[in-house]
Amino acid sequence: MIRNAKIYLLMLALVLTAGAILAGCSDNAPPAEYQIEFVTNGASQKETLTVTDGATLDIGANPTRAGWFFAG
């Protein structure tokens, strides 16, 4: 009977340990953020945009400048 109690206690300890390990494996970290810097007008103007990982980014209209052709 004492042997059975030891086995049950050992199994309970193993289950609790496994539960604690699995509970610590959850991924509750906030998503990464990235900063994108737009340099315009010969670097005289800068705009910084912060984007969260997985989010979509609206970059607006295509760039324009007199006498220049932007391809891509």
TORVEX-936301 format. One record per residue (C-alpha): residue in one letter; z, x, y. Coordinates in steps of 0.05 Angstrom, whole numbers, padded with zeros to 5 digits, always signed. Each point is the difference from the previous one (the first is absolute). Layout:
REM TORVEX-936301
AZXY/...
This chain:
REM TORVEX-936301
M+00000+00000+00000/I+00015+00057+00048/R-00066+00032-00019/N-00037-00065+00019/A+00037-00002+00067/K-00021+00072+00014/I-00073-00017-00016/Y+00002-00061+00046/L+00031+00041+00056/L-00052+00055-00009/M-00056-00052+00002/L+00030-00033+00062/A+00004+00068+00034/L-00073+00015-00017/V-00023-00068+00026/L+00039+00008+00065/T-00026+00071+00010/A-00072-00022-00012/G+00010-00058+00049/A+00027+00046+00054/I-00058+00048-00009/L-00051-00055+00003/A+00033-00031+00062/G-00006+00067+00035/C-00075+00003-00014/S-00019-00058+00046/D-00049+00018+00056/N+00030-00029+00063/A-00025+00054+00046/P-00036-00024+00062/P-00076+00011+00000/A-00024+00064+00032/E-00025-00001+00072/Y-00056+00042+00028/Q-00017+00016+00072/I-00072+00002+00020/E-00019+00032+00066/F-00064-00019+00035/V-00023+00053+00049/T-00051-00025+00050/N-00036+00021+00063/G+00002+00075-00014/A+00074-00003-00021/S+00021-00025+00068/Q+00022-00066-00032/K+00040-00008-00064/E+00022-00062-00037/T+00047+00002-00059/L+00002-00055-00053/T+00052-00007-00054/V-00025-00030-00066/T+00042-00021-00060/D-00024+00022-00069/G-00043-00055-00030/A-00013-00036+00066/T-00069-00013+00027/L-00022+00034+00063/D-00044-00031+00054/I-00032+00058+00036/G-00036-00043+00051/A-00070+00010+00027/N-00043+00061-00015/P+00006+00056+00051/T-00051+00005+00056/R-00017+00055+00050/A-00061+00007+00044/G-00048+00050-00030/W+00035+00004-00067/F-00015-00030-00069/F+00057-00013-00048/A-00021-00004-00073/G+00059-00016-00043/
